[in-house]
């Protein structure tokens, strides 16, 4: 029983849903859960690793090398013995040479003069020198174990490594700006969807109010038909209008459900209800220069320009010498780690490498880097001017929508009062049902136009906030 309760308790979060979700809570969920934001964050981590990789090359490379070999190749075996400090004259073939000398001594019968004469004979000398040493040419197979530590470090490469470190650091910053842009876009879409849900709810509320009026009209007309003051066609017209209003309410609810599904996708959790807001999104208040400074695309363009500045230095370094140091310490023997200290050896050195000619390839790369830098400067200016123009267009559109909203609010009130007036006059027999329904349609159209304009105005404000990176940094 306890196990079952524990399993149920652990499974509850899997079926949790978000109810009465506030906008602030929704934005926090996007920051924590949105999958696209997570992918962008992982891109940042990869760029950070690339930066650490570039910086790491400054410290050189330390390797432990262990070789375990066995060979009967004459050159290898002789080299193995030299590395193990075990080479003897026998390994050079002196046993065969001494055998020839001993044979000459025997032929001289102990006469040193005759021996000297024989050794001076060119034929004897050639025969001795042409003797193939068995020990040198056909050695026994030998094991060889070599353990050594190698360290290589660049001392001077014309500033390339420092430039690579700075370039990868700036590329990491650009990646963070890309992540911020993705996050801003998701927050923009979340706020847009959240406000759209609130507007749709408000629209449904207004339609329900209109539906109530139409139902009241339907009841009135029905009573008048019963009393002989109205025709059946009048009632049919009202019922058709009622069906239209119900259709609009149903469509609005479907749009609301779709918005909830998209909001659930953005926060990566099921959202069933939100805290509605009735007021429109406030207009950002800041100077044009500050808007441009906050724009992520312009910031990226500036970082890209800095990268091209550094790239010029990288290509310029190809004309300078490269200097590196090398150190190695180790030991070798036919047994692993045997007499390590007695047979150890070291090697140290410095290498200078300076390219003198390569078909003007480096010069072409250098000129290309300078052209790329000039191109990037123009792109920065283009980004500033293009985004400034975009901001101006959005602000103008917002102001236009705000004027329309004020006008439409008055129109909604006016059309409602006109409808009520026509409805009262219809009950007195002074107006036809057609006139009343026309005024009802005008009221619906005014409400729909107001909702649509508020929707468009809010979207433009969100778009502006996204462009100027407002409130996210």
C-alpha positions in Angstrom: 0.0 0.0 0.0 2.8 2.4 0.9 4.6 1.6 -2.3 1.5 2.4 -4.3 1.0 5.7 -2.5 4.7 6.6 -3.1 4.4 5.7 -6.8 1.3 7.9 -7.1 3.0 10.8 -5.4 6.0 10.5 -7.7 3.8 10.5 -10.8 1.8 13.6 -9.8 4.2 16.1 -11.4 3.9 14.3 -14.7 0.2 15.1 -14.9 0.4 18.7 -13.4 -1.1 21.5 -15.4 -0.8 25.3 -15.1 -4.0 27.0 -13.9 -4.5 30.7 -13.5 -1.0 31.2 -14.9 0.2 34.8 -14.6 2.3 36.5 -17.3 5.4 36.7 -15.0 5.1 33.0 -14.2 4.7 32.1 -17.9 7.9 34.1 -18.8 9.9 32.3 -16.1 8.7 28.9 -17.4 9.8 29.9 -20.9 13.3 30.8 -19.6 13.5 27.4 -17.7 11.7 25.0 -20.0 11.6 26.2 -23.6 13.5 23.7 -25.8 14.7 26.2 -28.3 16.3 28.2 -25.5 17.9 25.1 -24.1 19.4 24.3 -27.6 20.8 27.9 -27.8 22.2 27.6 -24.3 24.1 24.4 -25.3 25.5 26.3 -28.3 26.9 28.8 -25.9 28.5 26.0 -23.9 30.1 24.6 -27.0 31.5 28.1 -27.9 32.9 28.4 -24.4 34.7 25.0 -24.8 36.1 26.2 -28.2 37.5 29.3 -26.4 39.1 27.1 -23.7 40.5 25.0 -26.4 42.1 28.0 -28.2 43.6 29.3 -24.9 44.9 25.9 -24.1 47.3 25.9 -27.1 49.3 28.6 -25.4 50.5 26.1 -22.7 51.9 23.6 -25.1 51.5 19.8 -25.0 52.8 17.2 -22.5 52.7 13.6 -23.6 53.6 10.3 -22.0 54.7 7.9 -24.7 55.2 4.2 -24.0 56.5 2.0 -26.8 56.5 -1.8 -26.5 58.2 -3.4 -29.5 59.8 -6.7 -30.5 61.9 -7.1 -33.7 64.7 -9.1 -35.3 65.3 -6.4 -37.9 69.0 -5.6 -37.8 68.6 -1.9 -37.8 65.9 -2.0 -35.1 67.8 -4.4 -32.8 71.0 -2.3 -33.1 69.0 0.9 -32.4 67.2 -0.8 -29.5 70.6 -1.7 -27.9 71.9 1.8 -28.4 68.8 3.4 -26.8 69.2 1.0 -23.9 72.9 1.9 -23.6 73.8 -1.8 -24.0 75.6 -1.9 -27.4 79.0 -3.8 -27.4 81.7 -4.3 -30.0 80.2 -7.8 -30.6 77.1 -6.0 -31.9 79.2 -4.3 -34.5 80.4 -7.7 -35.8 83.9 -7.6 -34.1 83.7 -11.3 -33.4 83.9 -12.1 -37.1 86.6 -9.5 -37.6 88.7 -10.9 -34.7 88.3 -14.4 -36.2 90.0 -13.2 -39.4 92.8 -11.5 -37.5 93.3 -14.7 -35.4 93.5 -16.7 -38.6 96.2 -14.3 -39.9 98.2 -14.7 -36.7 98.0 -18.5 -37.0 99.3 -18.3 -40.6 102.2 -16.2 -39.4 103.2 -18.8 -36.8 103.9 -16.1 -34.2 106.1 -14.1 -36.5 105.0 -10.5 -35.9 106.9 -9.3 -38.9 105.1 -11.8 -41.2 101.8 -10.9 -39.5 102.4 -7.2 -40.2 103.3 -8.0 -43.8 100.1 -10.1 -44.2 97.9 -7.4 -42.7 99.5 -4.9 -45.0 98.5 -7.0 -48.0 95.5 -5.2 -49.8 94.0 -8.6 -50.6 94.0 -9.6 -46.9 92.6 -6.2 -45.9 89.8 -6.5 -48.5 89.0 -10.0 -47.3 88.7 -8.8 -43.7 86.7 -5.7 -44.6 84.4 -7.7 -46.8 83.5 -10.1 -44.0 79.8 -10.0 -43.3 79.3 -9.7 -39.5 76.9 -12.4 -38.4 76.0 -10.7 -35.1 75.2 -7.4 -36.8 73.3 -8.7 -39.8 71.4 -11.5 -38.1 70.8 -10.5 -34.5 68.4 -12.4 -32.3 65.0 -11.0 -31.8 64.8 -8.5 -29.0 62.1 -6.8 -26.9 62.2 -3.1 -26.5 60.4 -0.9 -24.0 60.7 2.8 -24.1 59.0 5.2 -21.7 59.4 9.0 -22.2 57.7 12.3 -21.5 57.6 14.8 -24.3 56.7 18.5 -23.9 56.3 20.9 -26.9 55.4 24.6 -26.4 55.1 27.5 -28.8 57.3 30.4 -27.8 56.4 32.8 -30.6 53.9 32.5 -33.4 53.4 36.2 -34.4 50.5 36.7 -32.0 48.3 34.0 -33.6 47.4 32.2 -30.5 46.5 35.3 -28.6 44.4 36.4 -31.5 42.7 33.0 -31.7 41.9 33.2 -28.0 40.3 36.7 -28.4 38.4 35.6 -31.5 36.9 32.6 -29.8 36.0 34.8 -26.8 34.1 37.2 -29.0 32.5 34.3 -30.8 31.3 33.1 -27.4 29.8 36.5 -26.8 28.1 36.4 -30.2 26.7 33.0 -29.3 25.4 34.5 -26.0 23.7 37.2 -28.0 22.2 34.6 -30.3 20.9 32.8 -27.3 19.5 36.1 -25.9 17.8 36.7 -29.3 16.2 33.2 -29.2 15.0 33.9 -25.6 13.7 37.3 -26.5 11.8 35.8 -29.5 10.2 33.2 -27.2 9.4 35.8 -24.6 7.9 38.0 -27.3 5.8 35.1 -28.6 4.7 34.2 -25.0 3.6 37.8 -24.2 1.9 38.1 -27.6 0.0 34.8 -27.1 -0.9 35.7 -23.5 -2.3 39.1 -24.4 -4.1 37.6 -27.4 -5.8 35.1 -25.1 -6.9 38.0 -22.9 -8.2 39.9 -26.0 -10.1 36.9 -27.2 -11.6 36.4 -23.8 -12.7 40.0 -23.8 -14.1 39.6 -27.3 -16.1 36.5 -26.2 -17.4 38.5 -23.2 -18.6 41.3 -25.6 -20.1 38.8 -28.0 -21.9 37.1 -25.1 -23.3 40.5 -24.1 -24.4 41.0 -27.7 -25.9 37.5 -27.8 -27.9 38.4 -24.7 -29.2 41.5 -26.5 -30.1 39.4 -29.5 -31.8 36.8 -27.4 -33.8 39.6 -25.7 -34.7 40.8 -29.2 -35.7 37.3 -30.2 -38.0 37.0 -27.2 -39.5 40.4 -28.0 -40.1 39.6 -31.7 -41.5 36.2 -30.8 -44.1 37.9 -28.4 -44.9 40.4 -31.1 -45.5 37.6 -33.6 -47.8 35.9 -31.2 -49.7 39.2 -30.8 -49.8 39.8 -34.5 -47.6 42.9 -34.5 -44.7 41.2 -36.3 -44.2 38.7 -39.1 -42.6 35.2 -38.9 -39.9 36.5 -41.3 -38.9 39.0 -38.6 -38.3 36.2 -36.1 -36.4 34.2 -38.7 -34.1 37.2 -39.3 -33.4 37.6 -35.6 -32.7 33.9 -35.2 -30.3 34.0 -38.2 -28.4 36.9 -36.5 -28.3 34.9 -33.3 -26.8 31.9 -35.2 -24.2 34.3 -36.6 -23.3 35.5 -33.2 -23.1 32.0 -31.8 -20.8 31.0 -34.8 -18.5 33.9 -34.0 -18.4 32.9 -30.3 -17.6 29.4 -31.2 -14.8 30.5 -33.6 -13.4 32.8 -31.0 -13.3 29.9 -28.5 -11.5 27.7 -31.0 -8.9 30.4 -31.6 -8.5 30.7 -27.8 -8.0 27.0 -27.5 -5.3 27.1 -30.2 -3.6 30.0 -28.4 -3.5 27.9 -25.2 -1.9 25.0 -27.1 0.8 27.3 -28.5 1.3 28.8 -25.0 1.7 25.3 -23.6 4.3 24.6 -26.3 6.3 27.7 -25.4 6.4 26.9 -21.7 6.8 23.2 -22.3 3.9 22.5 -19.9 0.1 22.2 -20.2 -1.7 25.5 -19.6 -5.4 25.4 -19.1 -6.1 29.0 -17.8 -4.3 32.3 -17.4 -4.8 35.5 -15.4 -6.4 37.8 -18.0 -5.2 41.4 -18.5 -7.5 44.0 -19.9 -5.2 47.0 -20.4 -3.0 47.3 -23.5 0.8 46.9 -23.4 2.6 50.1 -22.4 4.8 51.8 -25.0 8.5 51.6 -24.2 10.0 55.0 -23.1 13.6 55.4 -24.1 15.7 57.5 -26.5 16.3 56.4 -30.0 20.1 56.0 -29.3 19.4 53.7 -26.4 17.1 51.6 -28.5 19.9 51.1 -31.1 22.5 50.4 -28.5 20.3 47.7 -27.0 19.6 46.0 -30.3 21.1 42.5 -30.4 21.8 42.5 -34.2 23.8 45.7 -33.9 25.7 44.3 -31.0 26.5 41.2 -33.0 27.6 43.3 -35.9 30.0 45.2 -33.7 31.4 41.9 -32.3 31.7 40.6 -35.9 33.7 43.7 -36.8 36.1 43.1 -33.8 36.5 39.5 -35.0 37.5 40.7 -38.5 40.0 43.2 -36.9 41.7 40.3 -35.1 41.6 38.1 -38.3 43.8 40.7 -40.0 46.3 40.2 -37.2 46.1 36.4 -37.7 46.9 36.7 -41.4 49.7 39.2 -40.7 51.3 36.7 -38.4 52.0 34.5 -41.4 54.8 36.9 -42.4 56.6 36.5 -39.1 58.8 33.6 -37.8 57.4 30.8 -35.6 59.5 29.6 -32.7 58.8 26.5 -30.6 60.6 24.6 -27.9 60.8 20.9 -27.3 61.9 18.7 -24.4 62.0 15.0 -24.0 63.0 12.7 -21.1 62.8 8.9 -21.0 64.5 5.6 -20.7 64.6 2.3 -22.7 65.4 -1.3 -22.0 64.4 -4.8 -23.0 62.4 -5.1 -19.8 59.6 -2.6 -18.9 60.9 0.1 -16.5 64.2 -1.8 -15.8 67.1 0.3 -14.6 65.2 3.5 -15.6 67.6 6.0 -14.0 70.8 4.2 -15.3 69.5 4.2 -18.9 67.7 7.5 -18.9 68.3 10.2 -21.6 67.0 13.7 -22.4 66.7 15.9 -25.5 65.9 19.6 -25.6 65.8 21.9 -28.5 64.3 25.0 -30.1 63.0 25.3 -33.7 62.6 28.5 -35.8 60.5 28.3 -38.8 60.1 31.2 -41.2 58.3 31.0 -44.5 60.1 32.9 -47.2 57.9 32.2 -50.2 54.7 30.3 -50.9 53.4 31.8 -54.1 52.0 35.0 -52.5 49.3 32.9 -50.8 49.8 34.6 -47.4 49.6 38.1 -49.1 46.3 37.2 -50.7 44.9 35.9 -47.4 46.0 39.1 -45.7 44.3 41.3 -48.4 41.2 39.2 -48.2 41.0 39.7 -44.4 41.3 43.5 -44.9 38.5 43.5 -47.4 36.4 41.4 -45.1 37.0 43.9 -42.3 35.9 46.8 -44.6 32.8 44.9 -45.6 32.0 44.3 -41.9 32.3 48.0 -41.2 29.7 48.8 -43.9 27.4 46.0 -42.6 27.5 47.6 -39.1 26.4 51.0 -40.6 23.8 49.2 -42.7 22.5 47.4 -39.6 22.2 50.7 -37.6 20.4 52.5 -40.4 18.1 49.6 -41.3 17.1 49.0 -37.7 16.6 52.7 -37.0 14.2 52.8 -40.0 12.5 49.7 -38.7 12.0 51.3 -35.2 10.6 54.5 -36.8 8.1 52.5 -38.8 6.9 50.5 -35.8 6.6 53.5 -33.6 4.6 55.3 -36.3 2.3 52.2 -36.7 1.8 52.0 -32.9 0.8 55.7 -32.7 -1.6 55.2 -35.6 -3.2 52.2 -33.9 -3.5 54.1 -30.6 -5.5 56.8 -32.4 -7.7 54.2 -34.1 -8.3 52.5 -30.7 -9.5 55.7 -29.1 -11.8 56.3 -32.0 -13.1 52.7 -32.0 -13.8 52.7 -28.3 -16.1 55.7 -28.9 -17.6 54.0 -31.9 -18.4 50.8 -29.9 -20.3 52.9 -27.2 -22.0 54.8 -30.0 -23.2 51.8 -31.9 -24.4 50.1 -28.8 -26.5 53.2 -27.9 -27.8 53.4 -31.4 -28.8 49.7 -31.3 -30.6 50.2 -28.0 -32.4 53.2 -29.5 -33.5 51.3 -32.6 -34.5 48.4 -30.5 -36.8 50.7 -28.3 -38.3 52.3 -31.4 -38.9 48.8 -33.0 -40.9 47.8 -29.9 -43.0 50.9 -30.5 -43.5 50.0 -34.1 -41.4 52.9 -35.5 -38.6 50.8 -37.0 -38.4 47.6 -39.0 -36.5 44.5 -37.7 -34.2 45.0 -40.6 -33.0 48.4 -39.3 -32.5 46.9 -35.8 -30.4 44.0 -37.1 -28.3 46.4 -39.3 -27.4 48.4 -36.2 -26.7 45.1 -34.3 -24.3 44.2 -37.1 -22.6 47.6 -36.9 -22.1 47.1 -33.2 -20.6 43.7 -33.8 -18.3 45.1 -36.5 -17.2 47.9 -34.2 -16.3 45.4 -31.4 -14.5 43.2 -33.8 -12.5 46.2 -35.3 -11.6 47.3 -31.8 -10.3 43.9 -30.8 -8.4 43.5 -34.1 -6.8 46.9 -33.7 -5.8 46.3 -30.1 -4.4 43.0 -31.2 -2.3 44.7 -34.0 -1.2 47.5 -31.7 0.0 45.1 -28.9 1.8 43.0 -31.5 3.7 46.0 -32.7 4.7 47.0 -29.2 5.9 43.5 -28.5 7.8 43.6 -31.8 9.4 46.9 -30.8 10.4 45.5 -27.3 11.9 42.5 -29.1 14.0 44.7 -31.4 15.3 47.0 -28.6 15.9 44.0 -26.2 13.7 45.7 -23.5 13.7 44.5 -20.0 15.5 41.2 -20.8 19.2 41.9 -20.1 
